[in-house]
């Protein structure tokens, strides 16, 4: 993984967005049509999301892709 700090920041951001909606990882996975393991791996920084997965997550969360990936601290991450 080339940018582990950024992947961690995004995973934390995704978890906060999910929890703000009071969804479980399984619910987000179902809404996004991805596996619950994918959501778990993204949130725990074990997996860097592909553009395909990011698009699915943005649709499930009903937010534009650029808003989904706009995470505080991302630019400073290694």
C-alpha positions in Angstrom: 0.0 0.0 0.0 1.5 3.3 -1.1 -0.5 5.7 1.2 -1.3 3.9 4.4 -2.0 7.1 6.3 -4.5 8.3 3.8 -6.2 4.8 3.6 -6.6 4.9 7.4 -8.0 8.5 7.4 -10.5 7.5 4.7 -11.5 4.3 6.6 -12.2 6.4 9.8 -14.1 8.9 7.7 -16.3 6.2 6.2 -17.0 4.7 9.6 -18.1 8.1 10.9 -20.4 8.6 7.9 -21.9 5.1 8.4 -22.3 5.5 12.1 -24.0 9.0 11.6 -26.7 7.1 9.7 -26.9 4.5 12.4 -26.1 1.8 9.9 -24.1 -1.4 10.6 -21.3 -2.4 8.2 -23.7 -5.0 6.8 -26.3 -2.4 6.1 -23.9 -0.2 4.3 -22.5 -3.1 2.3 -26.1 -4.1 1.3 -27.0 -0.5 0.2 -23.7 -0.2 -1.7 -24.0 -3.7 -3.2 -20.5 -4.7 -1.9 -19.5 -7.4 0.6 -19.6 -6.6 4.3 -15.9 -7.8 4.3 -15.1 -5.0 1.9 -16.6 -2.4 4.2 -14.8 -3.9 7.2 -11.5 -3.9 5.3 -11.9 -0.3 4.2 -12.8 0.9 7.7 -9.9 -0.9 9.2 -7.4 0.3 6.6 -6.7 -3.2 5.3 -7.9 -2.4 1.8 -7.7 0.7 -0.4 -11.0 1.2 -2.1 -11.2 1.1 -5.9 -13.0 3.8 -7.8 -15.7 1.2 -8.5 -16.3 0.6 -4.8 -16.1 4.4 -4.0 -18.8 5.1 -6.6 -21.0 2.4 -5.0 -20.4 3.8 -1.5 -21.2 7.4 -2.6 -24.5 6.2 -4.1 -25.4 4.3 -1.0 -24.6 7.3 1.2 -26.4 9.6 -1.2 -23.5 12.0 -1.5 -21.3 13.1 -4.4 -18.0 11.2 -4.8 -15.9 14.3 -4.2 -17.7 14.8 -0.9 -17.1 11.1 0.1 -13.4 11.4 -0.4 -13.1 14.8 1.2 -11.5 13.8 4.5 -10.0 16.2 7.0 -6.2 15.6 7.2 -6.0 13.6 3.9 -3.6 16.0 2.2 -1.1 15.7 5.1 -1.3 11.9 5.3 1.6 9.8 4.2 
